[in-house]
Amino acid sequence: SGVMETSNDQSIVGVQNYLEKAAQNLKPVVPIKFHISSRTDTGVHALCNSAHFDIQRAPGKPAFNEKQLISCLNYHLRPEPIRILNAYRVASSFHARFSALSRTYIYRLLMGCSHHSEIPVFERDLCWAPAGGHLNVPAMQDAAQFLLGTHDFSTFRSLNSETPFQSPVRTILQVDIRPSSGFLSHHYEHRGLEFWELKFISRSFLYRQVRRMVGALVAVGQGKLTPRHIKELLEIKDSRAFPPNAMAPPSGLFLKSVEY
């Protein structure tokens, strides 16, 4: 349902709500607020996100150690597909979102499906199988080079409430497109399905920027756009110029890591 906190009147519940509810079992003096590094949307996955919080215990109570925090939070998160992997004590100047040096996102594509019913059931909602089966990967790799470096990515962002306050300039440090393996895929090699991963590294990304970049690269792979079109879209600097219905769905996107 997305990572960000949702209000009580919404039917979906964000990851942040679950984290803060679990943290209340630590009996803090002041309610605990999680500040999460990367605001993944509904349907997007996180292999590893990060957050910081302050905890104030009642007078005379010793500070929690990292192991206690991990086991207590995981105990109360048990019914949900959310797990705390590590905890660290950090300086009060640290901020999970603003102190990050880079973020790595992976987008998983499945090629060789002529219809969505051919997606392996174990991969449902964990990849995108674009219509038409196979893609021209060399053309996609050529197109990806235009996204590298520092650009105004206005065309590659969706508009939201933060848009007026955010610079559209971002620096893409790495774009890779390489073959990957699916879950148990060696058991159904005879089906001719191919998994590919697109990897993007930047200090930060704009709202839905990765999904728009993936969608444009897939359009190149399908022959709907040429690699040069990616350069032209960047130069237009207008979100309305992005091809309609070309944005990649959230299901194939994974936040892989946040580096500090």
Solvent accessible surface area in square Angstrom, and as a share of the most:
residue,aa,sasa,rsa
1,S,67,0.43
2,G,13,0.12
3,V,8,0.04
4,M,73,0.32
5,E,80,0.36
6,T,19,0.11
7,S,64,0.41
8,N,161,0.82
9,D,129,0.67
10,Q,89,0.39
11,S,115,0.74
12,I,75,0.38
13,V,60,0.34
14,G,0,0.00
15,V,43,0.25
16,Q,8,0.04
17,N,36,0.18
18,Y,65,0.25
19,L,13,0.07
20,E,24,0.11
21,K,150,0.64
22,A,3,0.03
23,A,0,0.00
24,Q,80,0.36
25,N,61,0.31
26,L,6,0.03
27,K,158,0.67
28,P,19,0.12
29,V,77,0.44
30,V,81,0.47
31,P,102,0.64
32,I,7,0.04
33,K,96,0.41
34,F,10,0.04
35,H,73,0.33
36,I,13,0.06
37,S,2,0.02
38,S,5,0.03
39,R,109,0.40
40,T,13,0.08
41,D,33,0.17
42,T,75,0.44
43,G,33,0.32
44,V,21,0.12
45,H,49,0.22
46,A,52,0.40
47,L,101,0.50
48,C,57,0.34
49,N,40,0.20
50,S,34,0.22
51,A,40,0.31
52,H,28,0.12
53,F,47,0.20
54,D,119,0.62
55,I,54,0.28
56,Q,106,0.47
57,R,63,0.23
58,A,40,0.31
59,P,133,0.84
60,G,86,0.83
61,K,114,0.48
62,P,98,0.62
63,A,72,0.56
64,F,30,0.12
65,N,75,0.39
66,E,67,0.30
67,K,165,0.70
68,Q,90,0.40
69,L,24,0.12
70,I,43,0.22
71,S,69,0.45
72,C,33,0.20
73,L,4,0.02
74,N,32,0.16
75,Y,120,0.46
76,H,74,0.33
77,L,2,0.01
78,R,144,0.53
79,P,115,0.73
80,E,44,0.20
81,P,130,0.82
82,I,25,0.13
83,R,124,0.45
84,I,33,0.17
85,L,113,0.56
86,N,94,0.48
87,A,24,0.19
88,Y,161,0.61
89,R,167,0.61
90,V,77,0.44
91,A,68,0.53
92,S,124,0.80
93,S,103,0.66
94,F,53,0.22
95,H,52,0.23
96,A,0,0.00
97,R,53,0.19
98,F,134,0.56
99,S,39,0.25
100,A,1,0.01
101,L,109,0.54
102,S,13,0.08
103,R,17,0.06
104,T,6,0.04
105,Y,21,0.08
106,I,12,0.06
107,Y,0,0.00
108,R,31,0.11
109,L,0,0.00
110,L,1,0.00
111,M,2,0.01
112,G,21,0.20
113,C,3,0.02
114,S,90,0.58
115,H,101,0.45
116,H,135,0.60
117,S,84,0.54
118,E,60,0.27
119,I,37,0.19
120,P,8,0.05
121,V,114,0.66
122,F,115,0.48
123,E,2,0.01
124,R,171,0.62
125,D,91,0.47
126,L,64,0.32
127,C,7,0.04
128,W,51,0.18
129,A,17,0.14
130,P,2,0.01
131,A,85,0.66
132,G,68,0.66
133,G,8,0.08
134,H,113,0.50
135,L,18,0.09
136,N,79,0.41
137,V,13,0.08
138,P,90,0.57
139,A,17,0.13
140,M,0,0.00
141,Q,70,0.31
142,D,85,0.44
143,A,0,0.00
144,A,2,0.02
145,Q,103,0.46
146,F,51,0.21
147,L,1,0.00
148,L,59,0.29
149,G,30,0.29
150,T,84,0.49
151,H,54,0.24
152,D,35,0.18
153,F,0,0.00
154,S,16,0.10
155,T,0,0.00
156,F,0,0.00
157,R,22,0.08
158,S,11,0.07
159,L,115,0.57
160,N,56,0.29
161,S,97,0.62
162,E,47,0.21
163,T,22,0.13
164,P,107,0.67
165,F,178,0.74
166,Q,48,0.21
167,S,63,0.41
168,P,31,0.19
169,V,71,0.41
170,R,38,0.14
171,T,55,0.32
172,I,2,0.01
173,L,104,0.52
174,Q,59,0.26
175,V,10,0.06
176,D,27,0.14
177,I,12,0.06
178,R,142,0.52
179,P,97,0.61
180,S,37,0.24
181,S,85,0.55
182,G,10,0.10
183,F,116,0.48
184,L,70,0.35
185,S,22,0.14
186,H,118,0.53
187,H,126,0.56
188,Y,28,0.11
189,E,130,0.58
190,H,157,0.70
191,R,101,0.37
192,G,44,0.42
193,L,29,0.14
194,E,74,0.33
195,F,8,0.03
196,W,37,0.13
197,E,49,0.22
198,L,0,0.00
199,K,52,0.22
200,F,0,0.00
201,I,29,0.15
202,S,1,0.01
203,R,135,0.49
204,S,35,0.23
205,F,31,0.13
206,L,7,0.03
207,Y,64,0.24
208,R,86,0.31
209,Q,1,0.00
210,V,6,0.03
211,R,20,0.07
212,R,34,0.12
213,M,0,0.00
214,V,0,0.00
215,G,3,0.03
216,A,0,0.00
217,L,0,0.00
218,V,2,0.01
219,A,8,0.06
220,V,4,0.03
221,G,6,0.06
222,Q,61,0.27
223,G,63,0.60
224,K,147,0.62
225,L,30,0.15
226,T,68,0.40
227,P,36,0.23
228,R,136,0.50
229,H,68,0.30
230,I,0,0.00
231,K,67,0.29
232,E,85,0.38
233,L,13,0.07
234,L,11,0.06
235,E,102,0.46
236,I,93,0.47
237,K,113,0.48
238,D,42,0.22
239,S,16,0.10
240,R,206,0.75
241,A,35,0.27
242,F,16,0.07
243,P,30,0.19
244,P,118,0.74
245,N,158,0.81
246,A,19,0.15
247,M,57,0.25
248,A,0,0.00
249,P,43,0.27
250,P,36,0.23
251,S,23,0.15
252,G,0,0.00
253,L,11,0.06
254,F,18,0.08
255,L,0,0.00
256,K,91,0.38
257,S,31,0.20
258,V,21,0.12
259,E,64,0.29
260,Y,99,0.38
